[in-house]
Amino acid sequence: MFRKEGDAPAAGLFTLSHLGLVLFFGMLAILFYVLTKRWTKEKIMRFFKVYSLVLVGLEIFKIVWNIVNYVVDSASLNRFVPLYYCSIFLYAFVIVAFGKGKIQRAAYSWIMYGGMGSGLAFLIYPSSSLIFYPFYHFLSLHSILFHMNFILIGFLILRHELYEPTIKDFLPFIIFSSVFMVAAVILNKIFGTNLMFFEKPLAIGPFEWLNEKSPIFFQILMFVLQLFGPFVGTHLVFSLFSRFTPFKIYKEPENSATTNSDK
């Protein structure tokens, strides 16, 4: 469960191990969601405070494990420095649990517009864990649990109406994301790391080809896609659900909301 990379066969992508982990943690998430449907907002927020600290504790354990097992250099920094796009969830969740005002709202917007989509994408393509470690390894279990939380916490926020998604939070979302993305760029240039995969793509053919042709263009494209793509994509999904299904994520059409606010 705590062996170094290469000591046991990796689980791999799109395997029974991959599917089994996603189904297992998915069922736990669904069960928890059902059991907490009658919780009050106050109880949910108390849970957020406790659970956010649990996730921080697991992240610290992961960092310590990597430091103990690997030499601390630029390559090993990629393993544990929490500055990938999905890492933003950890900061956002803590701010949602303990913060107030505009910064808390920005954190809510990131979880809804950045977290849910990126969490789902990772569960489909968990490229930072299952391609290196067996399914029973701590890092494999942690990565699937961690990213399943993106979806669970997002649904809990919607269910208990802690935050109402709106396209008007585009700017706070961009500013919140930029803080961590710029920090990743700076560390990459100083230490030669590959945080946010800005310097080198990970096992994605078209991006690998693009990086070979023009590394600078690849880096700019990766920054732009990660900065704007999640919000735009999620907004489109929310709009479609609100218009064509009973799940009204947007309480009223965005055009109507804009018209009313202008009056």
Beta strands, then each sheet from edge to edge (+ up, - down):
end
